[in-house]
């Protein structure tokens, strides 16, 4: 059984590499169907093969409505071609919708149609499964829950002392926001909340590449005392040292389905602050997360303060037991069963 993975690997996220490597280890033949090469690649498929796509919107989206329709038509023809050739189309739905949607009605139409063409759909939690069934009218039997794997041992330490680099003393409290800085990730709310509760011994590190709008906002922030802005893509070789240098990771995202960043924090056994959502219940125990109501005026502020109290008072959570459930070899076997039709 040959699996054409779109994509097999990614420079921005180890997820695809870890998944593909684990499937190889489970005896699957994984072939790279690179972004931008979908139409060319499907011509090489054979009956019985599988095309496994992760982020469908790259195949049909465009900011120009006419090009959106043209690309959508070509993609529909591609899916029809696969179906006629008896090639399974599998889609891992990482997000209910892409983070940026210009044409909501077209987007919903396409995603509903894609679900119909797919042989099987994979989601990372029961909560996402329920949302997909409701939003895109998908029968339960087509959906399979396979959790997102951990990042244990993926990011290696390089010996960088980030506290020294950022001039944060060893006894200070450090919060970290890590990742691409976009409006939907709630960085504006985080800065406002931190400034409302910070003490001289508290620091907030915001590390990641900002888009144009967020870069403009960050330049306008007036109160940046005890806020470190490291506005660059953080190389893989620095990630472990940076996370190890902080007490708490903060993810004030306005939209959450499955969060790879939260699983990264879990892999480093860090306490996490994030909005209350169903994803937490399926991946974490209560002592690993400080959750808050994003609609409460002081929700994030109170969570930031509570996190430091929890950090000081609690015994270490049982991370090893939780991470065992996210082992990649077990995940590969579950996906192999999905491919074979008895997930």
N, C-alpha and C positions, 0 to 999 in steps of 0.2 A: 504494500500500500504506500503510494507516494503522496506526500503532503506538500503542497505549494503554499508556503507561508508568506503572507503579505503584511508586514515585512518579517524576515527571519531575524534580523538584527537591527539595532538602532544606535546611533552615536549619542543620543540624548537620554536613553533610558535602557538599563540592563534587562528590563522585563522580557523583551523579545528574545534576547540572547539566552537568558536562563530557561525560558520555556522551550525554545528550539533545542538547546543542548540536552535538556531533560527528556524530551521526546526522542531524540536520537538515542539516548541511553536506554530508552524503553523499546528500542528496536524499530523505530519509525524512520523512514527516509524523508528527511526534511529538505526541501529545495527553496532557495530564496527567490521570491517573486517581489522584486524591489518596487518601491513607490515610483510611479510614472511608467512602469513597464507592465501594468496589468493586462492591457489589451494584447500586447505582444506575447506575454507569458502564457495566457490561457490557450493560445493556439498550439502549445506543446503538450497540453494535458491529454491524458488518455482515459477511456471509460474505466471507472472504478477509482480514479484519483480523487484527491480532496484539495479544494482551494479554501484555505483558512485565512480570513481577512480580519484585521483588528480595528482599523479606523476607516470605516466605509466612506465618510464624507469627502475624503481626498479624491475619490473617484468621480464625484458628480458636482461638488460645490463650485460656484464661481460668483463673484460679486456682481458681474453683469448678468441680468436675468435671462437674456437670450442664450448666453453661453451656459448658464446653469441648466436650462432646458435641453440644449444640445448635448452637453456632457451626460445629463441624466438619461437621455434617450440611448446614447451609446452604451452606457452602463447597463441599462435594461436589456439591450440586445446581447451584451456580454453574458449576463446572467441567463438569458434564454438559451444562448449557445451552450453554456455549461450544462444546463438542464437537459437539453436534447442529446448531449454527448454522454449523459449519465455520469457527470462529474459532480460530486457533493460540494455544495457551497456552505461553509461553516463561518459564522460570524460571532466573535467575542464582543459583546456590547459593553464597552468600558464606561460609557456615559449614555444616559437616556437621550440626550441631544448634545451636539458639539457645543463647546463653550461660546463660540461666536456663531450666531444664526441671524442672517440678514433677511431671509424669506421663510418665516415660520411655517406657513401653509405648505409650501413646496417641500420643506425639510420633513415635515410630518408625513406628507404623501410618499416621499421617497423611502423613508425608513419603514413605513408600513408595508410598502411594496417589496422592499428588500427582505423583510421578515417572511413574506409569503414565498419568495424564491429560495430562501435558505432551507437546506435540509435540516439543520440543527442550529440552535442558538445557545451560546455559552454566556453565563453571567457569573459575577463573583459573589453574589449573596442572594438570599431568599427575598430580601426587600427589593432588590433590583428586579428580580424575577416577577414579583407582583406588579411592579410599575410597568414593565414591558408588556405583560399580559393585558393590562388595562389600557395603556396608551396606544398600542399598535395592534390590539385585537389578536393576540397570538395565543394559540391553544397551549395549555400547560405541557402537553407531551412533547412539544418541540424545544422546550427550554431545559437546560441542564446547569446546575449550580456547581461551579468549580472555583474554589477560593484562589485569590491572588497570592502567589508565593512570597516568601520572605527574602531579605537581602543579607542574610548571615554570611559573613566572610567575603562578600563581593567587593566592598570598598576597603582597601588596605590602608592602614596608617602610614604616614610618611615622616612622622616626627616633627610636624609643624606645631609650634606653640601659639595657638590663636589668641589666647589670653594676653600673651606678651605682645603679639602683633597689634591687637586692638587696644592695648593698655588697660586691660581689665584685671584687677587684683584677684588673687586666688580665693579670697573670702567673699567676693562680690557675687550677686545673683545674676545669672545671664539667661535671657530668653532668646530663642532663635526662630526666625522665619527663613526658610530655605527653599529656593526654587524660583522659577520664572515669575516675575512680578507683573501681574495683570489685575485689572480692576475687579474681576470676579473673585479674586483670592482674598479680598478684604483687608489689604494692607493699610488703607486709609483709616479704617476702623481700629486696626491694631495700634497704629501710632497715636491716635487720639486717646485710646484707652490706656496705653502705657504712660503717656504724659500725665494722665489724670491720677495715676496711682504710684508712680515711680518715687523712689527714695534715692539719696546719693549713692546707695550701695546696689542699685538695680541698673541693669543694662539690657538694651534690646539690640540684637544684631539682625539686620535685614540683608540677606545675602542672595544675590541672583541677578539675572539680566532683566532689566525693566523694558517694557514696550514704550513707545513714544509718549503715550498719554501718561503713564505712570512715572516715567522719568521726569516729565514736566511737572507733575504734582510733587514729587519728592524734592525737586529743586526749590519749590515754593514753601516747603515746611519751615516754619519759623523756629519752633522749639525743638532743637535736635540734641539737646543736652542728654548725654548718656545713650544716644542712639548712634549705632555704627551702621553706615550704609556702605556695603561692599557690592556695588552695582556692576557685577560682571558674572559671566557664566562660571560657576565654581567647578574647576576641573575634577574629574573622578578621583585623582590622587590626593585631593585636599578634603574630600567629603568626610571621611572618617575622623580626621583630626578636628575638623570644625564642629561636628556633632558631639564629639567627646568633650569638647571644651565648655559645653553649656549645661544648664540644669534642666531646662524645660524647652520643648519645641511647641511653637504656636502655629495653628493652621486655621485662621479665621475665615475660611472659604464661605462664600455666599451660596455656592452650589456644591453638593457632595453626593457622589454615588459610591464609587470606590476610590480611596485615596492612596496612591502609591507612596506619597510622602509620609502619610501616617504609618504605613507598613514599614517604611524605612526607619522612622523613629522607633517603632516597636522592635525592629531588628537590632537597634543599638540600645534597647532597654531604657528609653527616655520617657519621662512623663510627658503627656501631650495635652494641650489645651485645644479644644475644637467645639464647634456648635453641636448641639444634641442632634443625633440622627440615628437611623436604624443600623447603619454600617458599624457603628461603635459596638452595638449589642452582639454582632456576629463575629467580631474580630478581637475584642479586648475584654478584659475583666474590669470591673469598676475602679480598681485601684491603679489602673494604668492610664486613665484619662480623667481630666477635669472637663466636664461638659457644661455648656451654658445655653441659655435661650437667646438666640440672636435678635429676637424681637423685643427683648427686655432692654430698657434704656441703659442700664449699667451691667448687663450680662457679662460682657467680655472683661470689663474692669474687675468685677468680682471674681471672675475665673482666674485672672492673672494673680490676684492676691491669694486666692485659695490654693493655687498651684504651689506656691512657695511654702505654705503651711503644710500641705500634704507631703511635699518633698522632705520636710524636716521631721514630720511625725510618724510617717508610716514605715512599716517593715517592707523590705524589697518584695515586689509582686513576683508571682511565679511565671516569669517570662518564658522559661524553657518549655513548660508544658503547652503554652499558647503557640509558641513558634513551631513546635513539633507538628501541629496541625497544618502548618503552611510549608511543609517540606516539599521541595520541587519533585522529588522522585515519586511521591504519592500523587501529586497533582498530575504528573505526566501519565500515570497509569489510569487516572480518572478520565483524562481527555482521550486517551487511547480507546477506552471503553465507549466514549461518546462517538468517536469516529466509527467504531465497529458496530454501533447501533444498539448497544445495550447499556447506555450510560447510567 
